[in-house]
């Protein structure tokens, strides 16, 4: 059983009626609803929870952390971001969704600004699949079509991905690295661009398929309890 924690700042759904109409129980619960299955169990946490619902103990019992944030990145305490980074280095999987590119944990893991160009006017987006052999893109067609989405455009201030799986194209002509894979320490990281709160993107079956595939891919294959620098006193022959 893969143990997943879906983190969502849970602000738009409470303050904006148009967002609440799309995600009445929050984006985190919408993701939980399609993720839970025979091999994936899901818990949720939000900014309202004590310590943002993130502790070292909780992270130790989490195989994959999904992170959705947008307007309250700075309200996440720095020590939470450090704990997430350390958990990834130990082997926990991390999936940054949409505006999670500017979250404190993702920026710490990337070591860059993670800035991008954007435009919010409901563009049509076609997300082209570049590598059908990767586990994250399993069972997808040539592309994913999203009727309306916030435009994210290059330049995108991230390190060169270990693998670029998807490129988004928008009707305005922009392109964007929409699906990026990284490894940090023992952990696996996936950034996935679609998912603006004003549109029902997380009800798209192909988007759901990508996220579910990503959870299975990011689940730890090796994990350590701490990150010491061990002293080797003798090499066994």
Buried (B, 14 or more C-beta within 10 A) or exposed (E): EBBBBBBBBBBBBEEEEEBBEBBEEBBBBBBBEBBEEEEBBBBBBBBEEEEBBBBEEBBEEBBBBBBBBBEEBEEBEEEBBEBBBBBBBBBBBBBBBBBBBBBBBBBBBBEEEBEBEEEEEBBBBBBBBBEEEBEBBBEBEEBBEBEBBBBBBEEBEBEEBEBBBBBBBBEEEBEBBBBBBBEBBBBBBBBBBBBBBBBBBBEBEBBBBBBBBBBBBBBBEEBEEEEEEEEEEEEEE
